Amino acid sequence: MRACSERQKASRDSAQLFWTHFRDAFRGFDGRSEQGSPAGSSFGARSFGHLGFTGTSLWCDPAAQVVAVILTNRVSPSRENIAIRGARPFLNDALFDMGAALAAAR
């Protein structure tokens, strides 16, 4: 995993504005399902995210101040490849745990 430089990170103000804007409505994003969510089990009930056709995934938990991004190419070698469905919850839980540890260390 490559760490981002300070210049590449979104500012706290930008993140707060984004999370405040979406606090009461998902506005085109998905909410976390109670069971079988691709977000995994660690993201909170107010989390929101989006799944892309090629296997990409974005989940945000404003309360925990955690964002998880997964970039994949599930359509290789074929668009029939659905293995990402089983991997997303596991990966998002691991990313949440890492993000929560980093947020707690601030």
C-alpha distances in whole Angstrom, upper triangle without the diagonal:
4,7,10,13,16,17,15,15,18,21,22,25,24,22,25,27,25,25,29,30,28,30,33,32,29,31,29,26,27,27,26,28,30,29,27,25,22,20,20,23,21,21,24,28,27,24,24,22,22,21,21,23,21,19,17,17,17,18,19,21,23,24,21,19,16,15,13,12,12,13,14,18,20,23,22,24,27,27,28,25,24,22,19,22,22,18,17,19,17,13,15,16,13,11,15,15,12,13,16,16,14,17,19,18,20
4,6,9,13,14,12,13,16,19,20,23,22,21,24,26,24,25,28,29,28,30,33,32,30,31,30,27,28,28,27,30,32,32,30,27,24,22,23,25,23,23,26,29,28,25,25,23,23,23,23,25,22,20,18,18,18,19,20,22,23,25,22,20,17,16,14,13,14,14,16,19,22,25,24,26,28,29,30,27,27,25,22,25,25,21,20,22,20,16,17,19,16,14,17,17,14,14,18,17,15,17,20,18,19
4,7,9,11,10,10,13,15,17,20,19,18,21,23,22,23,26,27,27,28,31,31,29,30,29,26,27,28,27,30,32,32,30,27,25,22,23,25,22,22,25,28,27,24,24,22,23,23,24,26,24,22,19,19,18,19,19,20,21,23,20,17,15,14,14,14,15,16,19,22,24,27,27,29,31,31,33,30,29,27,24,26,26,23,21,23,21,18,18,19,16,14,16,16,13,12,16,15,12,15,17,16,16
4,6,8,6,6,10,12,15,18,16,16,19,21,20,21,24,25,25,26,30,29,27,28,27,25,27,27,27,30,32,33,31,28,25,23,24,26,24,23,25,28,26,23,23,21,22,23,23,26,24,22,19,19,17,18,18,20,20,22,20,17,15,14,14,14,15,16,19,22,25,28,28,30,32,31,34,31,30,29,25,27,28,24,23,24,23,19,19,21,19,15,17,18,15,14,17,17,13,15,18,17,16
4,5,5,7,10,12,14,17,16,16,20,21,21,22,25,26,26,28,31,31,29,30,30,28,29,30,30,33,35,36,35,31,29,26,28,29,27,25,28,31,29,26,26,24,25,26,26,29,27,26,23,22,20,21,21,22,22,24,22,19,18,17,17,17,19,19,23,26,28,31,31,33,35,35,37,34,34,32,29,31,32,28,26,27,27,23,23,24,22,19,20,21,18,16,19,19,15,16,19,17,16
4,5,5,8,9,11,14,14,14,17,19,19,20,23,24,25,26,30,30,28,29,29,27,29,30,30,33,35,36,35,32,30,27,28,30,27,25,27,30,27,25,25,24,25,27,27,30,29,28,24,23,21,21,20,21,20,22,20,17,17,16,18,18,21,21,25,28,31,33,33,36,38,37,39,36,36,34,31,33,33,30,28,29,28,25,24,25,23,20,21,21,18,16,19,18,15,15,18,16,14
4,6,8,9,12,14,13,14,17,18,18,20,23,23,25,26,30,30,28,28,28,27,29,30,31,34,36,38,36,33,30,28,30,32,29,27,29,31,29,26,25,24,25,27,27,30,28,27,24,23,21,22,21,23,22,24,23,19,19,18,19,19,21,21,25,27,31,32,33,36,37,36,39,36,36,35,31,33,34,31,29,30,30,26,25,27,25,22,23,24,21,19,21,22,18,18,21,20,18
4,7,9,12,14,13,13,17,18,17,19,22,22,23,25,28,28,26,26,25,24,26,27,28,31,33,35,33,30,27,25,27,29,26,24,26,29,26,23,23,21,22,23,23,26,24,24,20,20,18,19,18,20,20,23,21,17,17,15,16,15,18,18,21,24,27,29,29,32,33,32,35,33,32,31,28,30,31,27,25,27,27,23,22,24,22,19,20,22,19,17,20,20,17,17,21,20,18
4,6,9,11,10,10,13,15,14,16,18,19,20,21,25,25,23,24,24,22,24,25,25,29,31,32,31,27,25,22,24,26,23,21,23,25,23,20,20,19,20,22,22,26,25,23,20,19,16,17,15,17,16,19,17,14,13,12,14,14,17,18,21,24,27,29,30,33,34,33,35,33,32,31,27,28,29,26,24,25,25,21,20,22,20,17,17,19,16,14,17,17,14,14,17,17,15
4,7,8,6,7,10,11,11,12,15,16,17,18,22,22,20,21,21,20,22,23,24,27,29,31,30,27,25,22,24,26,23,20,22,24,21,19,18,17,19,21,22,25,25,24,20,18,15,16,14,15,14,17,16,12,13,11,14,14,17,18,22,25,28,30,31,34,35,33,35,33,32,31,28,29,30,27,24,25,25,22,20,22,22,18,18,20,18,15,17,18,15,14,18,18,15
4,5,5,6,9,10,11,12,14,15,17,18,22,22,21,22,23,22,24,24,25,29,31,33,32,29,27,24,26,27,24,22,22,24,21,20,20,20,22,24,25,29,28,27,23,21,18,18,15,16,14,17,16,13,14,13,16,17,21,22,26,29,31,33,35,38,38,37,39,37,35,35,31,32,33,30,27,27,28,25,23,24,24,20,19,21,19,16,17,19,15,14,17,17,14
4,5,5,6,9,10,10,12,14,15,16,20,21,20,21,23,21,23,23,24,27,29,31,31,27,26,23,25,25,22,20,20,22,19,18,18,19,21,24,26,30,29,28,24,22,18,17,14,14,12,14,13,10,12,13,16,18,21,23,27,30,32,35,36,39,39,38,39,37,36,35,31,31,32,30,27,26,27,25,22,23,23,19,18,20,18,15,15,17,14,12,15,15,12
4,5,5,6,9,10,10,12,14,15,18,20,20,20,22,21,23,23,25,28,30,33,33,29,28,25,27,28,25,22,22,23,20,19,19,20,22,25,27,30,31,29,26,23,20,19,16,16,13,15,16,12,15,15,19,20,24,25,29,32,34,36,38,41,41,39,41,39,37,37,33,33,34,32,29,29,30,27,24,26,26,22,21,23,22,18,19,21,18,15,18,19,15
4,5,5,6,9,10,11,13,14,17,18,17,17,19,18,21,21,23,27,29,31,31,27,26,23,26,26,24,21,21,22,19,17,17,17,19,22,23,27,27,26,23,20,17,17,14,15,13,15,16,12,14,13,17,17,21,22,26,29,31,33,35,38,38,36,38,36,34,34,30,31,32,30,27,27,28,25,23,24,25,21,20,23,21,18,19,21,18,16,19,20,17
4,5,5,6,8,10,11,12,16,16,15,16,18,16,18,18,20,23,25,28,27,24,23,19,22,23,20,17,17,19,15,14,14,15,17,20,22,25,26,24,20,18,14,13,10,11,9,12,12,9,10,10,13,15,19,20,24,27,29,31,33,36,36,34,36,34,32,31,28,28,29,27,23,24,25,22,19,21,21,18,17,19,18,14,15,18,16,13,17,18,15
4,5,5,6,8,10,10,14,15,15,16,18,17,19,19,20,24,25,28,28,25,24,21,23,23,21,18,17,18,15,14,15,16,19,22,24,28,29,27,23,21,17,15,12,12,8,11,12,9,12,12,16,18,22,24,27,30,32,34,36,39,39,37,38,37,34,34,30,30,31,29,26,25,27,25,21,22,23,20,18,20,20,16,16,19,17,14,17,18,16
4,6,5,6,9,10,13,14,14,14,17,16,19,19,21,25,27,29,30,26,25,22,25,26,23,20,19,20,16,15,15,16,19,22,24,28,28,27,24,21,17,16,13,14,11,14,15,13,15,14,18,19,23,24,28,31,32,34,36,39,39,36,38,37,35,35,31,31,32,31,27,27,29,27,23,25,26,23,21,24,23,19,20,23,20,18,21,22,19
4,6,5,6,9,12,12,11,12,13,13,15,16,18,21,24,26,26,23,22,19,22,23,21,17,17,17,14,13,12,13,15,18,20,24,25,24,20,18,14,13,10,12,9,13,14,12,13,12,15,16,19,21,25,27,29,31,33,36,35,33,35,33,31,31,28,27,29,27,24,24,26,24,20,22,23,20,19,22,21,18,19,22,20,17,21,22,20
4,5,5,6,9,10,10,12,14,12,14,14,15,19,21,24,24,21,20,17,20,20,18,15,14,14,10,10,10,12,15,18,21,24,25,24,20,17,14,12,9,9,6,9,11,9,11,11,14,16,19,22,25,28,29,31,34,36,36,33,35,33,31,31,27,26,28,26,23,22,24,22,19,20,22,19,17,20,20,16,16,20,18,16,18,21,19
4,5,5,8,10,11,12,15,14,16,16,18,21,23,26,27,23,23,20,23,23,21,17,16,16,12,12,12,15,18,21,24,27,29,27,24,21,17,15,12,12,9,11,14,12,14,15,18,20,23,25,29,31,32,34,37,40,39,36,38,36,34,34,30,30,31,30,26,25,28,26,22,24,25,22,20,23,23,19,19,22,21,18,20,23,21
4,6,8,8,9,9,12,12,15,15,18,21,23,26,27,23,23,21,24,24,23,19,18,17,13,13,12,14,16,20,22,26,27,26,23,20,17,16,13,13,11,14,16,15,16,16,19,20,23,25,28,30,31,33,36,39,38,35,36,35,33,33,30,29,31,30,26,26,28,27,23,25,27,24,22,25,25,21,22,25,24,21,24,26,24
4,6,5,6,7,10,9,11,11,14,17,20,22,23,20,20,17,20,21,20,16,15,14,10,10,9,11,13,17,19,23,25,23,21,18,14,13,10,11,9,12,15,14,15,14,17,18,21,23,26,28,29,30,33,36,35,32,33,32,30,30,27,26,28,27,23,23,25,24,20,22,24,21,19,23,23,20,20,24,23,20,23,25,24
4,6,7,10,13,12,13,11,14,17,18,22,23,20,20,18,20,20,18,15,13,12,8,9,9,13,16,19,22,25,27,26,23,20,16,14,11,10,8,10,13,13,14,15,17,19,22,25,28,30,31,33,36,38,37,34,35,34,31,32,28,27,28,28,24,23,25,24,21,22,24,22,19,22,23,20,19,23,22,19,21,24,23
4,7,9,12,12,13,11,14,17,18,22,23,20,21,19,22,21,20,17,14,12,9,11,11,14,17,20,23,26,29,27,25,21,18,16,14,13,12,13,16,16,18,18,20,22,25,27,30,32,32,34,37,40,38,35,36,35,32,33,30,28,29,29,25,24,27,27,23,24,27,24,22,25,26,23,22,26,26,23,25,28,26
4,5,9,9,10,9,13,15,17,21,22,19,19,18,21,21,20,17,15,13,10,11,9,12,14,18,20,23,26,24,22,19,17,15,13,14,13,15,18,17,18,17,19,21,23,25,28,30,29,31,34,37,35,32,33,32,29,30,27,25,28,27,24,23,26,25,22,23,26,24,22,25,26,23,23,27,27,24,26,29,28
4,6,5,7,7,11,13,16,19,19,16,16,15,18,19,19,15,14,12,9,9,7,9,10,14,16,19,22,21,18,16,13,12,11,12,12,15,17,16,16,15,17,17,20,22,24,26,26,27,31,33,32,28,29,29,26,27,24,22,24,24,20,20,23,22,19,21,24,21,20,23,24,21,22,26,25,23,26,28,27
4,6,9,10,14,16,19,22,22,19,19,18,21,22,22,18,18,16,13,13,10,10,11,14,16,19,22,21,19,17,14,14,13,15,15,18,20,19,19,17,19,19,21,22,24,26,26,27,31,33,31,28,29,29,27,28,25,24,26,26,22,23,26,25,21,24,26,24,22,26,27,24,25,28,28,26,28,31,30
4,7,10,13,15,19,21,20,17,17,16,20,22,22,18,18,17,14,13,10,9,9,11,13,16,18,18,16,14,13,13,13,16,16,19,21,20,19,17,18,17,19,20,22,23,23,24,27,30,28,24,26,26,24,25,22,21,24,24,20,21,24,23,20,23,25,23,22,26,26,24,25,29,28,26,29,32,31
4,7,10,12,16,18,17,14,13,12,16,18,18,15,15,14,12,10,6,5,6,9,11,14,17,16,14,11,10,9,10,12,14,17,18,17,16,14,14,14,16,17,19,21,21,22,26,28,27,23,25,24,21,23,19,18,21,20,17,17,20,19,16,19,21,19,18,22,23,20,22,25,25,23,26,29,28
4,7,9,12,14,13,10,10,10,13,15,16,13,13,11,10,9,5,5,6,8,12,14,17,15,14,11,10,9,10,12,14,16,18,18,16,14,14,14,16,18,19,21,20,22,25,27,26,22,23,22,20,21,18,16,18,18,15,15,18,18,15,17,20,18,17,21,22,20,21,25,25,23,26,29,28
4,6,9,12,12,9,10,9,12,13,13,10,10,8,7,6,5,6,9,11,15,17,20,18,16,13,11,9,10,10,12,14,15,16,15,14,14,16,17,19,21,23,22,25,28,30,28,25,25,24,21,22,19,17,18,19,15,14,18,18,14,16,19,18,16,19,21,19,19,23,24,22,24,27,27
4,7,9,9,6,8,6,8,9,10,8,8,6,8,6,6,8,10,12,15,18,20,17,16,13,12,9,10,10,13,14,14,16,14,14,13,15,16,19,20,23,22,24,27,29,28,25,25,23,20,20,17,15,16,16,13,11,14,15,12,13,16,16,14,17,19,18,18,21,22,21,23,26,26
4,5,7,5,8,8,9,9,12,10,10,8,10,10,10,11,12,13,17,19,21,18,18,15,15,12,14,14,16,17,17,19,18,17,16,18,18,21,22,24,22,25,27,29,28,25,24,23,19,19,17,14,15,16,14,11,15,16,14,14,18,18,16,19,22,21,20,24,25,24,26,29,29
4,7,7,10,10,10,8,11,10,10,8,11,11,13,14,16,17,20,22,24,21,21,18,17,15,16,15,18,17,18,20,19,19,18,20,21,24,25,27,25,27,30,32,30,28,27,25,21,21,19,16,16,18,15,13,16,18,15,15,18,19,17,19,22,21,20,24,26,24,25,29,30
4,6,9,10,9,8,12,12,12,11,15,14,15,15,17,16,20,21,23,20,20,18,18,16,18,17,20,20,20,22,20,20,19,20,20,23,23,25,23,26,28,30,28,26,24,23,19,18,17,14,13,15,14,11,14,16,14,14,18,19,17,19,22,22,22,25,27,26,27,30,31
4,6,8,7,8,12,12,14,13,16,15,15,14,15,14,17,18,20,17,17,15,16,15,17,17,21,21,21,22,20,19,17,18,18,20,20,22,19,22,24,26,24,22,21,19,15,15,13,10,10,12,11,8,11,14,13,13,16,17,16,18,21,21,21,24,26,26,27,30,31
4,5,6,7,10,10,11,11,13,11,11,11,12,11,15,16,18,15,15,12,13,11,13,14,17,18,18,19,17,16,14,15,15,18,18,20,18,21,23,25,24,21,21,19,15,15,13,10,10,11,9,7,10,12,10,11,14,15,14,16,19,19,19,22,23,23,25,28,29
4,5,9,11,10,13,13,15,12,11,9,10,8,12,13,14,11,11,9,10,9,12,14,17,19,18,19,16,14,12,12,11,14,14,16,15,18,20,22,21,19,18,16,13,12,9,7,8,8,5,5,9,9,8,10,13,13,13,15,17,17,18,21,22,22,24,27,28
4,7,8,7,9,11,12,9,9,8,9,10,13,15,16,13,12,9,9,7,9,10,14,15,14,15,12,11,9,10,11,14,15,18,17,20,22,25,24,22,21,19,16,15,12,10,11,10,7,5,8,9,6,7,11,10,9,12,14,14,15,18,19,19,21,23,24
4,6,7,10,11,13,11,12,12,13,13,16,18,19,15,15,12,12,10,12,12,16,16,15,16,13,13,11,13,13,16,17,20,18,22,24,26,25,23,23,20,17,15,13,11,10,10,7,4,6,8,6,5,9,10,9,11,14,14,14,17,19,19,20,23,24
4,6,8,10,13,11,13,14,16,16,20,22,22,19,18,15,15,12,13,12,15,15,13,16,14,14,13,16,16,20,21,24,22,26,27,29,29,27,26,24,20,19,16,14,13,13,11,7,9,11,8,7,10,12,10,11,14,14,14,16,19,18,19,22,24
4,6,9,12,10,13,13,16,17,20,23,23,20,19,15,14,11,11,9,13,12,10,13,10,12,11,14,16,19,21,24,23,27,29,31,30,29,28,26,22,21,18,17,16,14,12,9,10,11,8,6,9,9,7,8,11,11,10,13,15,15,15,18,20
4,7,8,6,9,10,13,15,18,21,22,19,17,13,12,8,8,6,10,9,8,10,9,10,10,13,15,18,20,24,23,26,28,31,30,28,28,26,22,21,18,17,17,15,13,10,12,12,8,8,11,10,7,9,12,11,10,14,15,14,15,19,19
4,6,5,9,12,15,17,21,24,25,22,20,16,14,10,9,6,9,8,8,11,10,12,13,16,18,22,24,27,26,29,32,34,33,31,31,29,25,24,21,20,20,19,16,13,15,16,12,11,14,14,10,12,15,13,12,15,17,15,16,20,20
4,6,8,12,15,17,21,24,25,23,21,17,15,12,11,8,10,10,11,13,13,14,15,18,20,23,25,28,27,30,33,35,34,31,31,29,26,25,22,20,21,20,17,15,17,18,14,14,17,17,14,16,19,17,16,19,21,19,20,23,23
4,7,10,14,17,20,23,25,23,20,17,14,11,9,7,7,8,10,12,12,13,15,17,20,23,25,28,27,30,33,35,34,31,32,30,27,27,24,22,22,22,19,17,19,19,15,16,19,17,14,17,19,16,15,19,20,18,19,23,22
4,7,11,13,17,20,22,19,17,13,10,7,5,4,7,8,9,10,9,10,11,13,16,19,21,24,24,27,29,32,31,28,29,27,24,24,20,19,20,19,15,14,16,16,12,13,16,14,11,15,16,14,14,18,18,16,18,21,21
4,7,11,14,17,19,17,14,11,8,6,5,7,9,11,12,12,11,10,11,12,14,17,19,22,22,24,27,30,28,26,26,25,22,22,19,17,19,18,15,14,17,16,12,14,17,15,13,17,18,16,16,20,20,18,21,24,23
4,7,10,14,15,13,11,7,5,4,6,9,11,14,14,14,12,9,9,10,11,14,16,18,18,21,23,26,25,22,23,22,19,19,16,15,17,16,12,13,15,14,11,14,16,14,13,17,18,16,17,20,20,19,22,24,24
4,7,10,12,10,8,6,5,7,9,13,15,18,18,17,15,12,11,10,11,12,14,16,16,17,20,23,22,19,20,19,17,18,14,13,16,15,12,13,16,15,12,16,18,15,15,19,20,18,20,23,23,22,25,27,27
4,7,9,7,6,5,7,9,12,15,18,21,20,20,17,14,12,10,9,10,11,12,12,14,17,19,18,15,16,15,13,14,11,10,13,13,10,12,15,13,12,15,17,16,16,20,21,19,21,24,24,24,27,29,29
4,6,5,5,6,9,12,15,18,21,24,23,22,19,16,14,11,10,9,10,10,10,11,14,17,16,13,15,14,13,14,11,12,15,14,12,15,17,15,15,18,19,18,19,22,23,21,24,27,26,26,29,31,31
4,6,7,9,12,15,19,22,25,27,27,26,23,19,17,14,12,11,10,9,8,8,12,14,12,9,11,11,10,13,11,11,15,15,13,16,18,17,17,20,22,20,22,25,25,25,27,30,29,30,33,34,34
4,6,9,13,16,19,23,25,28,27,26,23,19,16,13,11,8,7,5,5,6,9,12,11,8,11,10,10,12,9,11,14,14,12,16,18,16,16,20,21,19,21,24,24,24,27,29,28,29,32,33,34
4,6,10,13,17,20,23,25,24,23,20,17,13,11,8,7,5,6,5,8,10,13,12,10,12,10,9,9,6,8,11,10,9,12,14,12,13,16,17,16,18,21,21,21,23,26,25,26,29,30,31
4,7,10,14,17,20,23,21,20,17,13,11,7,5,5,6,8,8,11,13,16,16,14,16,14,12,13,9,11,13,12,9,13,14,12,12,15,16,14,16,19,19,18,21,23,23,23,26,28,28
4,7,10,14,16,19,18,17,14,10,8,6,5,7,9,11,11,14,16,19,19,17,18,16,14,14,10,11,13,11,8,10,12,10,9,13,14,12,13,16,17,15,18,21,20,21,24,25,25
4,7,10,13,16,15,14,11,7,6,5,7,9,12,15,15,18,20,23,22,20,22,20,18,17,14,14,16,14,10,12,14,11,9,12,14,11,11,15,15,13,16,19,18,18,21,23,22
4,7,10,12,12,11,8,6,5,7,9,12,15,18,18,21,23,26,25,23,24,22,19,19,15,15,16,14,11,11,13,11,8,11,12,10,9,13,14,12,13,17,16,16,19,21,21
4,6,9,9,8,6,4,7,9,12,15,18,21,22,24,27,29,29,27,28,26,23,23,19,18,19,18,14,14,16,14,10,12,14,11,9,13,13,11,12,15,15,13,16,19,18
4,6,6,6,5,6,9,12,15,18,21,24,25,28,30,32,32,30,30,28,25,25,21,20,21,19,16,15,16,15,11,12,14,12,9,12,13,10,10,14,14,12,14,17,17
4,6,5,7,8,12,15,18,21,24,27,28,31,33,36,35,33,34,32,29,28,25,24,25,23,20,18,20,19,15,15,17,15,12,14,15,12,11,15,14,11,14,17,16
4,6,8,11,14,17,20,24,27,30,30,33,35,38,38,35,36,34,31,30,26,25,26,24,21,19,20,20,16,16,17,15,12,14,15,12,10,14,14,11,12,16,15
4,5,9,12,15,18,22,25,28,29,32,34,36,36,34,35,32,29,28,25,24,24,22,19,17,18,17,14,13,14,12,9,10,11,8,6,10,10,8,9,12,12
4,7,10,14,17,20,23,27,28,31,33,35,35,33,34,32,30,28,25,25,25,23,19,18,19,17,14,14,15,12,10,11,12,8,7,11,10,7,9,12,11
4,7,10,13,17,20,23,24,27,29,32,32,30,31,29,26,25,21,21,21,19,16,15,16,14,11,11,12,9,6,9,9,5,6,10,9,7,10,13,13
4,7,10,13,17,20,21,24,26,29,29,27,28,26,24,22,19,19,20,17,14,14,15,12,9,11,12,8,7,11,10,7,9,12,11,11,14,16,15
4,7,10,13,17,18,21,22,25,25,24,25,22,20,19,15,16,16,14,11,11,12,9,6,9,9,6,7,10,9,8,11,13,13,13,16,17,18
4,7,10,13,15,18,19,22,22,21,22,20,18,17,14,15,16,13,10,12,13,9,8,11,11,8,10,13,12,11,14,16,15,16,19,20,20
4,6,10,11,15,16,18,19,18,19,16,15,14,10,12,13,10,8,11,11,8,8,12,11,9,12,14,14,13,17,18,18,19,22,23,23
4,7,9,12,13,16,17,16,18,15,15,14,11,13,15,12,10,14,14,11,12,15,15,13,15,18,17,17,20,22,21,22,25,26,26
4,6,9,9,12,13,13,14,12,12,11,8,12,13,11,10,14,14,12,13,17,16,15,18,20,19,20,23,24,24,25,28,29,29
4,5,6,9,10,9,12,10,11,11,9,13,15,13,13,17,17,15,16,20,20,18,21,24,23,23,26,28,27,29,32,33,33
4,5,8,8,7,9,6,7,8,7,10,12,11,11,15,16,14,16,19,19,19,22,24,24,24,27,29,29,30,33,34,35
4,6,5,4,7,6,8,10,10,12,15,15,15,19,20,18,20,23,23,23,25,28,27,28,31,32,32,33,36,37,38
3,5,7,9,7,10,11,11,15,16,16,17,20,21,19,21,24,24,23,26,29,28,29,32,33,33,34,37,38,39
4,7,9,8,11,12,13,16,18,17,19,22,22,21,23,26,26,26,29,31,30,31,34,35,35,37,40,40,41
4,5,6,9,11,13,15,17,17,18,22,22,22,24,26,27,27,29,31,31,32,35,36,36,38,41,41,42
4,5,8,11,11,13,16,16,17,20,21,21,22,25,26,25,28,30,30,31,33,35,35,36,39,40,41
4,6,9,11,12,14,15,16,19,21,21,22,25,26,26,28,30,31,32,34,36,36,37,40,41,42
4,6,8,9,11,12,14,17,18,17,19,22,22,23,25,27,28,29,31,33,33,34,37,38,39
4,5,6,8,10,11,13,15,15,17,19,20,21,23,25,26,26,28,30,31,32,34,36,37
4,5,6,7,9,12,12,13,15,17,17,18,21,22,23,24,26,28,29,30,32,34,35
4,5,5,6,9,10,10,12,14,15,15,17,20,20,21,23,25,26,27,29,31,32
4,6,6,8,10,11,11,14,15,16,17,20,21,22,23,25,26,27,29,31,32
4,6,7,7,9,11,12,14,15,17,18,20,21,22,24,26,27,28,30,32
4,6,5,6,9,10,11,12,14,16,17,18,20,21,23,24,26,27,29
4,5,5,6,8,10,10,12,14,15,16,18,20,21,22,24,26,27
4,6,5,6,9,10,10,12,14,15,16,18,20,21,22,24,26
4,6,5,6,9,10,11,13,14,15,17,19,20,21,23,25
4,5,5,6,8,10,11,12,14,16,17,18,20,21,23
4,5,5,6,9,10,10,12,14,15,16,18,20,21
4,5,5,6,9,10,10,12,14,15,16,18,20
4,5,5,6,9,10,11,13,14,16,17,19
4,5,5,6,8,10,11,12,14,15,17
4,5,5,6,8,10,10,12,14,16
4,5,5,6,9,10,11,12,15
4,6,5,6,9,10,11,13
4,5,5,6,9,10,11
4,5,5,6,9,10
4,5,5,6,9
4,5,5,7
4,5,5
4,6
4
